[in-house]
Amino acid sequence: MTERGDSRGFSPTTAAIFPLPLTAFERYMLLDDSPGYPMVFALSARLSGEIDRRIFES
Protein backbone atom coordinates (compact mmCIF):
# COMPACT_ATOMS: atom_id res chain seq x y z
CA MET A 1 0.00 0.00 0.00
CA THR A 2 1.26 3.46 -0.79
CA GLU A 3 1.00 6.50 1.44
CA ARG A 4 -2.12 7.66 -0.41
CA GLY A 5 -3.74 4.24 -0.58
CA ASP A 6 -3.37 0.96 -2.40
CA SER A 7 -3.00 0.38 -6.14
CA ARG A 8 -6.79 0.19 -6.61
CA GLY A 9 -7.22 3.75 -5.35
CA PHE A 10 -8.66 2.94 -1.94
CA SER A 11 -7.72 5.23 0.92
CA PRO A 12 -5.84 3.52 3.77
CA THR A 13 -9.05 3.53 5.86
CA THR A 14 -11.15 2.02 3.06
CA ALA A 15 -8.48 -0.53 2.14
CA ALA A 16 -8.56 -1.81 5.73
CA ILE A 17 -12.20 -2.99 5.39
CA PHE A 18 -12.20 -4.32 1.80
CA PRO A 19 -12.91 -6.87 0.61
CA LEU A 20 -15.93 -7.12 2.86
CA PRO A 21 -16.69 -10.64 4.11
CA LEU A 22 -19.68 -12.41 2.54
CA THR A 23 -22.63 -13.65 4.53
CA ALA A 24 -23.51 -17.34 4.26
CA PHE A 25 -26.35 -16.51 1.84
CA GLU A 26 -24.13 -14.28 -0.33
CA ARG A 27 -21.50 -17.03 -0.49
CA TYR A 28 -24.17 -19.56 -1.50
CA MET A 29 -25.45 -17.26 -4.26
CA LEU A 30 -21.92 -16.75 -5.56
CA LEU A 31 -21.01 -20.44 -5.52
CA ASP A 32 -24.35 -21.58 -7.00
CA ASP A 33 -24.07 -19.24 -10.00
CA SER A 34 -23.93 -20.92 -13.43
CA PRO A 35 -24.53 -19.74 -17.02
CA GLY A 36 -27.79 -21.70 -17.23
CA TYR A 37 -29.10 -20.57 -13.86
CA PRO A 38 -27.50 -17.23 -12.99
CA MET A 39 -27.62 -16.13 -9.38
CA VAL A 40 -26.22 -12.68 -10.02
CA PHE A 41 -27.46 -9.70 -11.96
CA ALA A 42 -25.96 -6.54 -13.37
CA LEU A 43 -27.15 -3.20 -12.11
CA SER A 44 -26.64 0.04 -13.96
CA ALA A 45 -27.30 3.45 -12.43
CA ARG A 46 -27.27 6.85 -14.07
CA LEU A 47 -26.58 9.64 -11.62
CA SER A 48 -26.56 13.38 -12.10
CA GLY A 49 -25.64 16.41 -10.06
CA GLU A 50 -22.64 17.33 -8.02
CA ILE A 51 -21.11 15.48 -5.12
CA ASP A 52 -19.54 17.03 -2.05
CA ARG A 53 -16.44 14.82 -1.99
CA ARG A 54 -15.58 15.76 1.64
CA ILE A 55 -18.97 14.56 2.92
CA PHE A 56 -19.01 11.52 0.61
CA GLU A 57 -15.62 10.30 1.86
CA SER A 58 -16.29 10.93 5.57
A tleap script that builds the chain and sets N, CA, C and O, in Angstrom:
source leaprc.protein.ff14SB
mol = sequence {
  NMET THR GLU ARG GLY ASP SER ARG GLY PHE
  SER PRO THR THR ALA ALA ILE PHE PRO LEU
  PRO LEU THR ALA PHE GLU ARG TYR MET LEU
  LEU ASP ASP SER PRO GLY TYR PRO MET VAL
  PHE ALA LEU SER ALA ARG LEU SER GLY GLU
  ILE ASP ARG ARG ILE PHE GLU CSER
}
set mol.1.N position { 0.855 -1.166 0.000 }
set mol.1.CA position { 0.000 0.000 0.000 }
set mol.1.C position { 0.898 1.224 0.000 }
set mol.1.O position { 1.925 1.254 0.677 }
set mol.2.N position { 0.508 2.218 -0.752 }
set mol.2.CA position { 1.257 3.461 -0.788 }
set mol.2.C position { 0.742 4.392 0.287 }
set mol.2.O position { -0.240 4.096 0.967 }
set mol.3.N position { 1.414 5.521 0.434 }
set mol.3.CA position { 1.001 6.498 1.443 }
set mol.3.C position { -0.413 6.998 1.197 }
set mol.3.O position { -1.152 7.256 2.147 }
set mol.4.N position { -0.799 7.139 -0.069 }
set mol.4.CA position { -2.122 7.660 -0.409 }
set mol.4.C position { -3.177 6.570 -0.505 }
set mol.4.O position { -4.362 6.879 -0.625 }
set mol.5.N position { -2.789 5.331 -0.456 }
set mol.5.CA position { -3.744 4.235 -0.576 }
set mol.5.C position { -3.125 3.089 -1.346 }
set mol.5.O position { -1.934 3.115 -1.657 }
set mol.6.N position { -3.924 2.088 -1.655 }
set mol.6.CA position { -3.374 0.964 -2.397 }
set mol.6.C position { -3.485 1.206 -3.893 }
set mol.6.O position { -3.955 2.258 -4.327 }
set mol.7.N position { -3.048 0.223 -4.683 }
set mol.7.CA position { -3.002 0.385 -6.137 }
set mol.7.C position { -4.379 0.477 -6.774 }
set mol.7.O position { -4.490 0.898 -7.926 }
set mol.8.N position { -5.433 0.096 -6.057 }
set mol.8.CA position { -6.787 0.195 -6.608 }
set mol.8.C position { -7.415 1.547 -6.326 }
set mol.8.O position { -8.542 1.805 -6.750 }
set mol.9.N position { -6.706 2.413 -5.618 }
set mol.9.CA position { -7.221 3.745 -5.355 }
set mol.9.C position { -7.963 3.887 -4.043 }
set mol.9.O position { -8.506 4.954 -3.758 }
set mol.10.N position { -7.999 2.833 -3.232 }
set mol.10.CA position { -8.658 2.938 -1.937 }
set mol.10.C position { -7.807 3.778 -0.996 }
set mol.10.O position { -6.578 3.733 -1.059 }
set mol.11.N position { -8.445 4.532 -0.138 }
set mol.11.CA position { -7.715 5.235 0.916 }
set mol.11.C position { -7.259 4.190 1.927 }
set mol.11.O position { -7.809 3.090 1.954 }
set mol.12.N position { -6.265 4.506 2.763 }
set mol.12.CA position { -5.840 3.518 3.774 }
set mol.12.C position { -6.986 3.040 4.663 }
set mol.12.O position { -7.029 1.863 5.021 }
set mol.13.N position { -7.906 3.918 5.023 }
set mol.13.CA position { -9.046 3.531 5.857 }
set mol.13.C position { -9.958 2.572 5.112 }
set mol.13.O position { -10.371 1.554 5.669 }
set mol.14.N position { -10.278 2.879 3.867 }
set mol.14.CA position { -11.148 2.023 3.063 }
set mol.14.C position { -10.479 0.690 2.775 }
set mol.14.O position { -11.129 -0.353 2.839 }
set mol.15.N position { -9.196 0.708 2.460 }
set mol.15.CA position { -8.480 -0.527 2.144 }
set mol.15.C position { -8.481 -1.486 3.325 }
set mol.15.O position { -8.394 -2.700 3.135 }
set mol.16.N position { -8.577 -0.963 4.536 }
set mol.16.CA position { -8.562 -1.808 5.727 }
set mol.16.C position { -9.826 -2.651 5.859 }
set mol.16.O position { -9.794 -3.688 6.521 }
set mol.17.N position { -10.944 -2.237 5.249 }
set mol.17.CA position { -12.199 -2.994 5.389 }
set mol.17.C position { -12.564 -3.792 4.147 }
set mol.17.O position { -13.485 -4.607 4.207 }
set mol.18.N position { -11.881 -3.592 3.024 }
set mol.18.CA position { -12.204 -4.316 1.800 }
set mol.18.C position { -11.182 -5.396 1.538 }
set mol.18.O position { -10.009 -5.180 1.842 }
set mol.19.N position { -11.541 -6.533 1.000 }
set mol.19.CA position { -12.905 -6.870 0.614 }
set mol.19.C position { -13.751 -7.214 1.833 }
set mol.19.O position { -13.271 -7.817 2.792 }
set mol.20.N position { -15.001 -6.825 1.778 }
set mol.20.CA position { -15.929 -7.125 2.863 }
set mol.20.C position { -16.219 -8.623 2.878 }
set mol.20.O position { -16.311 -9.238 1.816 }
set mol.21.N position { -16.366 -9.221 4.056 }
set mol.21.CA position { -16.693 -10.643 4.111 }
set mol.21.C position { -18.121 -10.889 3.626 }
set mol.21.O position { -18.997 -10.042 3.803 }
set mol.22.N position { -18.347 -12.041 3.019 }
set mol.22.CA position { -19.679 -12.408 2.544 }
set mol.22.C position { -20.460 -13.092 3.654 }
set mol.22.O position { -19.892 -13.783 4.500 }
set mol.23.N position { -21.770 -12.888 3.637 }
set mol.23.CA position { -22.634 -13.647 4.535 }
set mol.23.C position { -22.769 -15.053 3.961 }
set mol.23.O position { -22.379 -15.297 2.819 }
set mol.24.N position { -23.315 -15.969 4.737 }
set mol.24.CA position { -23.509 -17.341 4.259 }
set mol.24.C position { -24.392 -17.352 3.012 }
set mol.24.O position { -24.109 -18.088 2.067 }
set mol.25.N position { -25.452 -16.551 2.994 }
set mol.25.CA position { -26.350 -16.511 1.839 }
set mol.25.C position { -25.643 -15.932 0.617 }
set mol.25.O position { -25.805 -16.448 -0.489 }
set mol.26.N position { -24.863 -14.870 0.800 }
set mol.26.CA position { -24.129 -14.279 -0.328 }
set mol.26.C position { -23.127 -15.281 -0.898 }
set mol.26.O position { -22.970 -15.380 -2.115 }
set mol.27.N position { -22.457 -16.014 -0.031 }
set mol.27.CA position { -21.503 -17.028 -0.491 }
set mol.27.C position { -22.232 -18.125 -1.272 }
set mol.27.O position { -21.748 -18.562 -2.316 }
set mol.28.N position { -23.371 -18.566 -0.785 }
set mol.28.CA position { -24.172 -19.565 -1.498 }
set mol.28.C position { -24.549 -19.061 -2.889 }
set mol.28.O position { -24.390 -19.778 -3.876 }
set mol.29.N position { -25.048 -17.825 -2.965 }
set mol.29.CA position { -25.455 -17.260 -4.258 }
set mol.29.C position { -24.269 -17.202 -5.223 }
set mol.29.O position { -24.419 -17.497 -6.408 }
set mol.30.N position { -23.111 -16.828 -4.727 }
set mol.30.CA position { -21.917 -16.745 -5.560 }
set mol.30.C position { -21.492 -18.122 -6.051 }
set mol.30.O position { -21.188 -18.294 -7.231 }
set mol.31.N position { -21.468 -19.101 -5.157 }
set mol.31.CA position { -21.015 -20.443 -5.521 }
set mol.31.C position { -22.026 -21.197 -6.373 }
set mol.31.O position { -21.640 -22.071 -7.148 }
set mol.32.N position { -23.309 -20.879 -6.250 }
set mol.32.CA position { -24.352 -21.580 -7.000 }
set mol.32.C position { -24.590 -20.976 -8.386 }
set mol.32.O position { -25.406 -21.494 -9.149 }
set mol.33.N position { -23.902 -19.906 -8.716 }
set mol.33.CA position { -24.070 -19.237 -10.005 }
set mol.33.C position { -23.577 -20.133 -11.146 }
set mol.33.O position { -22.518 -20.752 -11.042 }
set mol.34.N position { -24.347 -20.198 -12.227 }
set mol.34.CA position { -23.932 -20.921 -13.432 }
set mol.34.C position { -24.542 -20.212 -14.638 }
set mol.34.O position { -25.523 -19.483 -14.491 }
set mol.35.N position { -23.975 -20.414 -15.831 }
set mol.35.CA position { -24.525 -19.740 -17.018 }
set mol.35.C position { -26.001 -20.066 -17.265 }
set mol.35.O position { -26.764 -19.198 -17.691 }
set mol.36.N position { -26.404 -21.311 -17.001 }
set mol.36.CA position { -27.790 -21.703 -17.229 }
set mol.36.C position { -28.764 -21.193 -16.183 }
set mol.36.O position { -29.938 -20.962 -16.472 }
set mol.37.N position { -28.273 -21.021 -14.981 }
set mol.37.CA position { -29.100 -20.567 -13.861 }
set mol.37.C position { -28.342 -19.488 -13.081 }
set mol.37.O position { -27.823 -19.742 -11.994 }
set mol.38.N position { -28.289 -18.293 -13.648 }
set mol.38.CA position { -27.504 -17.235 -12.992 }
set mol.38.C position { -28.099 -16.808 -11.650 }
set mol.38.O position { -29.315 -16.699 -11.490 }
set mol.39.N position { -27.216 -16.575 -10.711 }
set mol.39.CA position { -27.620 -16.129 -9.378 }
set mol.39.C position { -27.195 -14.686 -9.123 }
set mol.39.O position { -27.351 -14.166 -8.019 }
set mol.40.N position { -26.669 -14.063 -10.134 }
set mol.40.CA position { -26.216 -12.678 -10.016 }
set mol.40.C position { -26.895 -11.860 -11.104 }
set mol.40.O position { -27.412 -12.413 -12.075 }
set mol.41.N position { -26.893 -10.568 -10.941 }
set mol.41.CA position { -27.460 -9.702 -11.962 }
set mol.41.C position { -26.660 -8.416 -12.018 }
set mol.41.O position { -26.057 -7.992 -11.031 }
set mol.42.N position { -26.667 -7.809 -13.184 }
set mol.42.CA position { -25.957 -6.541 -13.372 }
set mol.42.C position { -26.903 -5.397 -13.049 }
set mol.42.O position { -28.099 -5.465 -13.333 }
set mol.43.N position { -26.373 -4.376 -12.469 }
set mol.43.CA position { -27.150 -3.196 -12.110 }
set mol.43.C position { -26.448 -1.983 -12.683 }
set mol.43.O position { -25.247 -1.794 -12.488 }
set mol.44.N position { -27.191 -1.179 -13.376 }
set mol.44.CA position { -26.644 0.040 -13.958 }
set mol.44.C position { -27.400 1.227 -13.384 }
set mol.44.O position { -28.627 1.206 -13.295 }
set mol.45.N position { -26.671 2.251 -12.999 }
set mol.45.CA position { -27.296 3.450 -12.431 }
set mol.45.C position { -26.770 4.680 -13.150 }
set mol.45.O position { -25.572 4.799 -13.404 }
set mol.46.N position { -27.661 5.578 -13.469 }
set mol.46.CA position { -27.274 6.848 -14.071 }
set mol.46.C position { -27.535 7.931 -13.027 }
set mol.46.O position { -28.667 8.123 -12.585 }
set mol.47.N position { -26.491 8.620 -12.649 }
set mol.47.CA position { -26.578 9.640 -11.619 }
set mol.47.C position { -26.297 11.001 -12.232 }
set mol.47.O position { -25.605 11.107 -13.244 }
set mol.48.N position { -26.831 12.024 -11.620 }
set mol.48.CA position { -26.556 13.377 -12.096 }
set mol.48.C position { -26.394 14.294 -10.894 }
set mol.48.O position { -26.772 13.948 -9.775 }
set mol.49.N position { -25.836 15.451 -11.139 }
set mol.49.CA position { -25.641 16.413 -10.065 }
set mol.49.C position { -24.201 16.441 -9.601 }
set mol.49.O position { -23.325 15.794 -10.176 }
set mol.50.N position { -23.982 17.193 -8.564 }
set mol.50.CA position { -22.638 17.333 -8.019 }
set mol.50.C position { -22.541 16.600 -6.694 }
set mol.50.O position { -23.532 16.435 -5.983 }
set mol.51.N position { -21.342 16.169 -6.377 }
set mol.51.CA position { -21.109 15.476 -5.119 }
set mol.51.C position { -20.148 16.301 -4.271 }
set mol.51.O position { -19.167 16.850 -4.773 }
set mol.52.N position { -20.445 16.375 -2.997 }
set mol.52.CA position { -19.537 17.027 -2.054 }
set mol.52.C position { -18.565 15.946 -1.596 }
set mol.52.O position { -18.870 15.172 -0.689 }
set mol.53.N position { -17.402 15.897 -2.222 }
set mol.53.CA position { -16.438 14.824 -1.986 }
set mol.53.C position { -16.071 14.690 -0.505 }
set mol.53.O position { -15.904 13.571 -0.021 }
set mol.54.N position { -15.943 15.789 0.217 }
set mol.54.CA position { -15.577 15.762 1.635 }
set mol.54.C position { -16.626 14.982 2.433 }
set mol.54.O position { -16.273 14.129 3.247 }
set mol.55.N position { -17.892 15.264 2.207 }
set mol.55.CA position { -18.970 14.558 2.915 }
set mol.55.C position { -19.051 13.106 2.453 }
set mol.55.O position { -19.228 12.207 3.276 }
set mol.56.N position { -18.924 12.866 1.161 }
set mol.56.CA position { -19.006 11.522 0.605 }
set mol.56.C position { -17.929 10.610 1.187 }
set mol.56.O position { -18.201 9.441 1.463 }
set mol.57.N position { -16.730 11.115 1.376 }
set mol.57.CA position { -15.621 10.297 1.860 }
set mol.57.C position { -15.542 10.212 3.379 }
set mol.57.O position { -14.725 9.456 3.905 }
set mol.58.N position { -16.375 10.971 4.099 }
set mol.58.CA position { -16.292 10.933 5.571 }
set mol.58.C position { -17.025 9.736 6.146 }
set mol.58.O position { -17.052 9.556 7.364 }
savepdb mol mol.pdb
quit
